[in-house]
Amino acid sequence: MSQDETEQVKFWRGDFGNSYVDRNAPSHEHLRMRLSMWSRIFRYMAADMPKSILEVGPNIGLNIRAMKMLCDAEFFAVEPNAKARQVLVEEGVVSPANLQDGFAGDFTLPDVPVDLAFTAGVLIHIHHDDLLAACRNIHKSSGKYIVCNEYFSDKPEAIPYRGHGDKLFKRDYGAFWLDNFPDLKCLGYGFEWKAMTGLDNSTWWVFEKRQG
Ligand SMILES: C[S@@+](CC[C@H](N)C(=O)[O-])C[C@H]1O[C@@H](n2cnc3c(N)ncnc32)[C@H](O)[C@@H]1O
């Protein structure tokens, strides 16, 4: 079932989201950090690499740009911010046919489940009350793997985000996936320690859907 557009999605569609696009750039440094992270994540899929990949909330596509150097897959994306979608198309990151204006709680793309659906820094911008509906959609969109790379906390919290309330959340997203989707098996997880990786102390999990 799809969700109404939330206060958080409206926030990302508007000026805040546009400024985020302006601050973001596909520099060598940013791409190197993502390449390093995805090289480690892909080790868990090495025996059966994904041939179709959906990113929910890619912004200007730093993950997809790095992943294209590591695997030969067809890429899909669902992104609520129009300026980010424009960059994705103009810079050839995702084809217009594979890009949807939508959000985790409400998207239809693609017609056939992809091999890997993932989020990076997106579940943290979804209110705890709306998270299950969003994850149900992501779960439905994947036929095999789900990855999430988000901020960890052992208890659900809301923290101020650049002066805004109710726009940034943390929790144990790995446990959330496993508790709510019993068909998932955790293949691995890791921590992107800022001091060593340049990434923002995020935690990632790799899940596989058990068949049958
Ligand atoms: C912090 S950025 C992360 C961008 C990208 N995933 C990365 O790792 O560089 C969050 C992105 O998610 C999008 N977004 C926010 N809420 C979303 C939602 N509920 N569903 C899908 N995308 C969302 C925003 O427009 C923005 O592009």
Ligand as a Chemical Component Dictionary entry (heavy atoms), coordinates in Angstrom:
data_LIG
# 
_chem_comp.id                   LIG 
_chem_comp.type                 NON-POLYMER 
_chem_comp.pdbx_formal_charge   0 
_chem_comp.three_letter_code    LIG 
# 
loop_
_chem_comp_atom.comp_id 
_chem_comp_atom.atom_id 
_chem_comp_atom.alt_atom_id 
_chem_comp_atom.type_symbol 
_chem_comp_atom.charge 
_chem_comp_atom.model_Cartn_x 
_chem_comp_atom.model_Cartn_y 
_chem_comp_atom.model_Cartn_z 
_chem_comp_atom.pdbx_ordinal 
LIG C1  C1  C 0  21.310 12.383 2.476  1  
LIG S1  S1  S 1  20.856 12.236 0.806  2  
LIG C2  C2  C 0  21.649 10.701 0.360  3  
LIG C3  C3  C 0  21.906 10.601 -1.113 4  
LIG C4  C4  C 0  22.562 9.294  -1.609 5  
LIG N1  N1  N 0  21.787 8.128  -1.249 6  
LIG C5  C5  C 0  23.969 9.143  -1.146 7  
LIG O1  O1  O 0  24.296 8.161  -0.464 8  
LIG O2  O2  O -1 24.785 10.010 -1.509 9  
LIG C6  C6  C 0  19.154 11.788 0.915  10 
LIG C7  C7  C 0  18.473 11.659 -0.446 11 
LIG O3  O3  O 0  17.265 10.930 -0.279 12 
LIG C8  C8  C 0  16.173 11.625 -0.843 13 
LIG N2  N2  N 0  15.032 11.305 0.004  14 
LIG C9  C9  C 0  14.610 11.899 1.150  15 
LIG N3  N3  N 0  13.545 11.269 1.657  16 
LIG C10 C10 C 0  13.284 10.228 0.833  17 
LIG C11 C11 C 0  12.312 9.193  0.814  18 
LIG N4  N4  N 0  11.375 9.099  1.766  19 
LIG N5  N5  N 0  12.342 8.310  -0.189 20 
LIG C12 C12 C 0  13.287 8.389  -1.158 21 
LIG N6  N6  N 0  14.240 9.338  -1.200 22 
LIG C13 C13 C 0  14.236 10.245 -0.210 23 
LIG C14 C14 C 0  16.577 13.078 -0.829 24 
LIG O4  O4  O 0  15.907 13.830 -1.819 25 
LIG C15 C15 C 0  18.085 12.972 -1.069 26 
LIG O5  O5  O 0  18.371 12.941 -2.440 27 
# 
loop_
_chem_comp_bond.comp_id 
_chem_comp_bond.atom_id_1 
_chem_comp_bond.atom_id_2 
_chem_comp_bond.value_order 
_chem_comp_bond.pdbx_ordinal 
LIG C1  S1  SING 1  
LIG S1  C2  SING 2  
LIG S1  C6  SING 3  
LIG C2  C3  SING 4  
LIG C3  C4  SING 5  
LIG C4  N1  SING 6  
LIG C4  C5  SING 7  
LIG C5  O1  DOUB 8  
LIG C5  O2  SING 9  
LIG C6  C7  SING 10 
LIG C7  O3  SING 11 
LIG C7  C15 SING 12 
LIG O3  C8  SING 13 
LIG C8  N2  SING 14 
LIG C8  C14 SING 15 
LIG N2  C9  SING 16 
LIG N2  C13 SING 17 
LIG C9  N3  DOUB 18 
LIG N3  C10 SING 19 
LIG C10 C11 SING 20 
LIG C10 C13 DOUB 21 
LIG C11 N4  SING 22 
LIG C11 N5  DOUB 23 
LIG N5  C12 SING 24 
LIG C12 N6  DOUB 25 
LIG N6  C13 SING 26 
LIG C14 O4  SING 27 
LIG C14 C15 SING 28 
LIG C15 O5  SING 29 
# 
